[in-house]
């Protein structure tokens, strides 16, 4: 395949596919968050449900990264980390946009990222950013030496 064939509109093809995979992650996380708010929050409370949601959401992100990483086609550490960085930026933008659209004040949005206030979203975002790299390592063929 030529260099031109590996690029779409001047960008590497893996970034376009990474964006499509992120859409899948975003939809899954949106459904996850809705179900968490409807069913878990009334039982354990809002803060505890958001804390549990970071764990379950992180596991879901890792599973989706594992399922899509070969299709994305990112090669090497640099492209895998670029994929994770793209996912992180897109998800942060979505989180802020949805929070503001729901009328949440900036302080409430920021609190989700402050562990000293019980918000562990920063941990979840670190998992999101590293998920493509982790998924690639898990999916890598074993050479039989380990």
VENNORBEL-V541335 format. One record per residue. N is the residue number from 1. RES is the residue in one small letter. SS is DSSP state (H for helix, E for strand, C for the rest). PSI is psi as a letter, one per 40 degrees, with the letter a starting at -180 (none if undefined). D_LAST is the distance of its C-alpha to the last C-alpha in Angstrom with 2 decimals. Layout:
n:N res:RES ss:SS psi:PSI d_last:D_LAST
n:N res:RES ss:SS psi:PSI d_last:D_LAST
This chain:
n:1 res:x ss:C psi:h d_last:33.49
n:2 res:x ss:C psi:i d_last:35.70
n:3 res:x ss:C psi:d d_last:35.27
n:4 res:x ss:H psi:d d_last:38.16
n:5 res:x ss:H psi:d d_last:36.45
n:6 res:x ss:H psi:e d_last:33.48
n:7 res:x ss:E psi:i d_last:35.88
n:8 res:x ss:E psi:h d_last:38.24
n:9 res:x ss:C psi:f d_last:41.33
n:10 res:x ss:C psi:e d_last:39.84
n:11 res:x ss:E psi:i d_last:36.65
n:12 res:x ss:E psi:i d_last:33.15
n:13 res:x ss:H psi:d d_last:32.76
n:14 res:x ss:H psi:d d_last:29.65
n:15 res:x ss:H psi:d d_last:31.98
n:16 res:x ss:H psi:d d_last:34.34
n:17 res:x ss:H psi:d d_last:31.65
n:18 res:x ss:H psi:d d_last:30.21
n:19 res:x ss:H psi:d d_last:33.78
n:20 res:x ss:H psi:d d_last:34.09
n:21 res:x ss:H psi:d d_last:30.87
n:22 res:x ss:H psi:d d_last:32.25
n:23 res:x ss:H psi:d d_last:35.42
n:24 res:x ss:H psi:d d_last:33.49
n:25 res:x ss:H psi:d d_last:31.95
n:26 res:x ss:H psi:d d_last:35.46
n:27 res:x ss:H psi:d d_last:37.09
n:28 res:x ss:H psi:d d_last:34.54
n:29 res:x ss:H psi:d d_last:34.95
n:30 res:x ss:H psi:d d_last:38.72
n:31 res:x ss:H psi:d d_last:38.82
n:32 res:x ss:H psi:d d_last:36.54
n:33 res:x ss:H psi:d d_last:38.88
n:34 res:x ss:H psi:d d_last:41.96
n:35 res:x ss:H psi:d d_last:40.80
n:36 res:x ss:H psi:d d_last:39.77
n:37 res:x ss:H psi:d d_last:43.22
n:38 res:x ss:H psi:d d_last:45.07
n:39 res:x ss:H psi:d d_last:43.42
n:40 res:x ss:H psi:d d_last:41.42
n:41 res:x ss:H psi:d d_last:43.60
n:42 res:x ss:H psi:d d_last:46.74
n:43 res:x ss:H psi:d d_last:45.01
n:44 res:x ss:H psi:e d_last:43.10
n:45 res:x ss:C psi:i d_last:44.82
n:46 res:x ss:H psi:d d_last:44.05
n:47 res:x ss:H psi:d d_last:41.98
n:48 res:x ss:H psi:d d_last:39.79
n:49 res:x ss:H psi:d d_last:39.30
n:50 res:x ss:H psi:d d_last:38.27
n:51 res:x ss:H psi:d d_last:35.76
n:52 res:x ss:H psi:d d_last:34.28
n:53 res:x ss:H psi:d d_last:34.41
n:54 res:x ss:H psi:d d_last:32.13
n:55 res:x ss:H psi:d d_last:29.38
n:56 res:x ss:H psi:d d_last:29.99
n:57 res:x ss:H psi:d d_last:30.55
n:58 res:x ss:H psi:d d_last:27.30
n:59 res:x ss:H psi:d d_last:25.41
n:60 res:x ss:H psi:d d_last:27.52
n:61 res:x ss:H psi:d d_last:26.84
n:62 res:x ss:H psi:d d_last:23.05
n:63 res:x ss:H psi:d d_last:23.54
n:64 res:x ss:H psi:d d_last:25.95
n:65 res:x ss:H psi:d d_last:23.76
n:66 res:x ss:H psi:d d_last:20.89
n:67 res:x ss:H psi:d d_last:23.59
n:68 res:x ss:H psi:e d_last:25.15
n:69 res:x ss:H psi:d d_last:22.69
n:70 res:x ss:H psi:d d_last:22.34
n:71 res:x ss:H psi:d d_last:26.12
n:72 res:x ss:H psi:d d_last:26.81
n:73 res:x ss:C psi:e d_last:25.23
n:74 res:x ss:C psi:h d_last:24.42
n:75 res:x ss:C psi:h d_last:22.27
n:76 res:x ss:H psi:i d_last:20.60
n:77 res:x ss:H psi:d d_last:20.73
n:78 res:x ss:H psi:d d_last:24.49
n:79 res:x ss:H psi:d d_last:25.36
n:80 res:x ss:H psi:d d_last:23.09
n:81 res:x ss:H psi:d d_last:24.73
n:82 res:x ss:H psi:d d_last:28.09
n:83 res:x ss:H psi:d d_last:27.63
n:84 res:x ss:H psi:d d_last:26.98
n:85 res:x ss:H psi:d d_last:29.98
n:86 res:x ss:H psi:d d_last:32.12
n:87 res:x ss:H psi:d d_last:31.27
n:88 res:x ss:H psi:d d_last:32.11
n:89 res:x ss:H psi:d d_last:35.43
n:90 res:x ss:H psi:d d_last:36.46
n:91 res:x ss:H psi:d d_last:35.70
n:92 res:x ss:H psi:d d_last:37.56
n:93 res:x ss:H psi:d d_last:40.49
n:94 res:x ss:H psi:d d_last:40.51
n:95 res:x ss:H psi:d d_last:40.33
n:96 res:x ss:H psi:d d_last:43.24
n:97 res:x ss:H psi:d d_last:45.24
n:98 res:x ss:H psi:d d_last:44.96
n:99 res:x ss:H psi:d d_last:45.71
n:100 res:x ss:H psi:d d_last:48.76
n:101 res:x ss:H psi:d d_last:49.89
n:102 res:x ss:C psi:e d_last:49.83
n:103 res:x ss:C psi:e d_last:52.04
n:104 res:x ss:C psi:h d_last:49.60
n:105 res:x ss:C psi:i d_last:50.62
n:106 res:x ss:H psi:d d_last:48.34
n:107 res:x ss:H psi:d d_last:48.01
n:108 res:x ss:H psi:d d_last:46.60
n:109 res:x ss:H psi:d d_last:44.06
n:110 res:x ss:H psi:d d_last:43.00
n:111 res:x ss:H psi:d d_last:42.79
n:112 res:x ss:C psi:d d_last:39.79
n:113 res:x ss:C psi:e d_last:37.85
n:114 res:x ss:C psi:h d_last:39.15
n:115 res:x ss:H psi:d d_last:37.05
n:116 res:x ss:H psi:e d_last:40.04
n:117 res:x ss:H psi:e d_last:41.98
n:118 res:x ss:C psi:e d_last:39.34
n:119 res:x ss:C psi:h d_last:38.12
n:120 res:x ss:C psi:e d_last:34.35
n:121 res:x ss:H psi:d d_last:34.42
n:122 res:x ss:H psi:d d_last:33.02
n:123 res:x ss:H psi:d d_last:29.77
n:124 res:x ss:H psi:d d_last:29.82
n:125 res:x ss:H psi:d d_last:30.55
n:126 res:x ss:H psi:d d_last:27.59
n:127 res:x ss:H psi:d d_last:25.36
n:128 res:x ss:H psi:d d_last:27.28
n:129 res:x ss:H psi:d d_last:26.87
n:130 res:x ss:H psi:e d_last:23.11
n:131 res:x ss:H psi:d d_last:22.57
n:132 res:x ss:H psi:d d_last:22.18
n:133 res:x ss:H psi:d d_last:19.47
n:134 res:x ss:H psi:d d_last:17.63
n:135 res:x ss:H psi:d d_last:18.22
n:136 res:x ss:H psi:d d_last:16.93
n:137 res:x ss:H psi:d d_last:13.57
n:138 res:x ss:H psi:d d_last:13.43
n:139 res:x ss:H psi:e d_last:14.76
n:140 res:x ss:C psi:h d_last:12.66
n:141 res:x ss:C psi:i d_last:11.41
n:142 res:x ss:C psi:h d_last:7.80
n:143 res:x ss:C psi:e d_last:7.41
n:144 res:x ss:C psi:e d_last:5.65
n:145 res:x ss:C psi:e d_last:3.81
n:146 res:x ss:C psi:none d_last:0.00
